[in-house]
Amino acid sequence: MNPLVAIQIAVTRRPVDGGAPPWSPTERASLEQMIDVYTINGAWLARQDQLSGSLEPGKAADLIVLERNLFEVKRMDIHKVRVLLTLLEGAIVFRAAGAFDPPDSGS
């Protein structure tokens, strides 16, 4: 499951390919709400909100780094944003090929 696909569907109420009119457009969620769903609210549901779900001192450093700011992406393109880095308790568990490589010095 790709959370970015689910987030896009929730904020647009359309299939990812945009091939249909919105389903119940009045039920759209905001991007802020959906980010909360996948972070602090998810941690709360798992009874882990004191340990994770937000970036605070003393909590696990579980986070992802995206290639683009979701608030600056067209809503129908949210699912196309790549995850560049995933940290679990501060340790890198995924790094996209080429992500964070030093720039080529040209030599």
N, C-alpha and C positions, 0 to 999 in steps of 0.2 A: 504494500500500500504506500502510495506517495502522498504525504500530507499536503503538498502543494496543489495536487489535483483536487483534493477534497476542499481545500481553502478556496480555490478558484470557483468551484461549483457552488459553494455556499455564498460567495459574494456576488456571483453573477446569476445564479439559479438557471444556468444553461449548461448543456453538455460541453465538454472540453473543446470539441471541434466547432462549437458555435452553430451547429447544423439545425437547431430548433429554436423556436421562440422561448423566452424565459418561462420557467415553471413558477407559478405563484410569485411574481416579482415582489410583492409586498412582504415576502418572507426572507428577503435577502438579509444576510448578516454583514456587518461591517468587517473590514480587514482587521481592525483592532480586536474585535470580538473573536475572530477566528484564530488570531495569534494567541490570545489568551486561552482559547480552547486547547490548543496544542502545547501550552506551556504551563502556566500557573494553575489553570483549571484542571488540566489533566493530572498534575501532581496532587492537587487537592482530592480528586476522586480516588486516587491510589493511596490516599492518606500519607503522602510523601511531601506535602507542601512545606514542611519545616526543613526538609533536606534538599529539595530541588524545585524546579519550576520557575525560578526567577534568579537573576544574577545578584546575589547578596553575599556579604561576608559570612563564612561558615557553611554555605550551601555547596553542594557538588557543582563543579564547573562542567555541566552537561550543556553543550551548545553546538550550533551549526553556524558556519559562515557561508553566506550566499554570494553569488557573483554579482547580484544587483539588489538594490533596495526595493522591497516589495511595494512600498508606498509610491515608487516612481515608475512602476511597470504598468502597462495597460492591463486592466483586469482580466482580459481574455488571454494574456500571455503569462500569467502567474505560474502555470504548470511548466513553462519552458525554462524557468530560472534554475540554474544548476547549483547543487550543493558543492562547495569547494573543500570544506573541511568539517569534520565532526569530532568533537571532544566528548569523552565520557569520563567524568570525575577528573577532568583536566588532562587526560591522556588522549593523544591523537589515535582514533580508531578508523578514520577514513580520511584520505587526502586525494583529491582528484588529480589525475595525471597532469603535470605541468603547473598545478596551482602552487603559488608562492615560490616558484623557482626564481633564482636571481636573474635579472635581465642579462641578455647576451652582451658581453663587453665589446663585441665586434672584432675580437682578435682571432 
